[in-house]
Amino acid sequence: MDTLRGQEISSDQDDFDYADNGAIEPPSEVGSDERRMQVRAYNYWASLLGDRALPSIEDLSPDQLEDFGPNSVLLDFSTGLDNPAVVYLGTALRRECEVTGSIQFINDVPSRSLLSRLTDHYLQIIANAAPIGFEAGFVNQRGAEILYRGILMPFSSDGETIDFVFGVISWKELASQAFADELGREVDAALRSSAAPHAVAPIWADGPAAGEDEDTLDLSGMESPAEDAPLADWLALARDGAEQARTSEARTHGALYRAIGLAYDFALMSEASPADYAEMLADAGIKAQARSPLTAVVKLVFGSTYDKTRITEYATALEHAKSAGLGLGALGDYLGAYPGGLKALIRDERAQRRAALPAAKDPRQTARAAMKAAAPLDPIAVRTDEDGLAVVVARREADGSLAIVGALPDGLDLGQRVIVAAAA
């Protein structure tokens, strides 16, 4: 769970209206100045704070917020924490959740709807007394796979008690696997066709044609938090990068390199806030390993259930950056400029580690050294088989005599083979 507090994120004014586009995140052609809906909602909440600990509910009019009001819900806790009242539900959110009748309380929210994902987090805001950001994916009531990002913000009627929570959520419906497979086959056929009069750009299920690494979760216009911002803000931005990488990794490495770079930035900032970092790990149920401490960072950013091989690779990239002394914001570009990219860096890093290991000792030389230093055995103490035979190791002493310094245990097949070889 990501807590955002106290650091207003600057945002240029933009004209793009999410409500007019079915609450889908902006396409790439909107440009780098487009800011995510949750950032604008957070900045709106911060603008209402003034000198107060909590914004006043009197200043909030969701139906007047053309930008993100249609994607919002307002909860009233004056009726109780267990089943707060739903006093406002935006039109876009209502359509997505297929709500046709009245919803008066949380208990009336349809299960497996997008609204249920947002309201699942409302108790967290009471404990944190600050905006809560979250993101994930799920299969909704129509069986469609949905990626979503939301933020919940506290409001008060008396300036002290959190008795209202305002939530804003944006989402994207992914194409089914069958549709994606068919689309891929059509694109491949078009690109292979010699009769095609011009290049064919693939049309992706999430909207615009894609040849760049921009995606519905574009971070290119987002500034990094200030260095004195809460550690949770750095984690939130890193998780945004990880989500973008997951949804665009089939197209380009750019989003992945940026995500790894943001994870590295979070790792650097966590060193200045060890208590906050430890709390985040504990909340996520992640244990840091002394032999690979940055693995915990990768799990926290990309998720503990992320592919284990990739977690190891990304942690190796972070360790490489740490050893190279890279600063904030440097790793993403570093990976992009590295000959061969991430895979080559991982290969080179592992080769360097193997080269740094001490050379393995030859077990044969170790055994010979042990026999050279062994104390002589009493011949009477050497055990023999039923034929009175034994296989022993003898050492020439300084006076020319032979001393028994070792003997094979009775019954070994190796001993029998030595006897056969000696008799040949």
Order of alpha helices (4+ residues) and beta strands (2+ residues): beta-alpha-beta-beta-alpha-alpha-alpha-beta-beta-beta-alpha-alpha-alpha-alpha-alpha-alpha-alpha-alpha-alpha-beta-beta-alpha
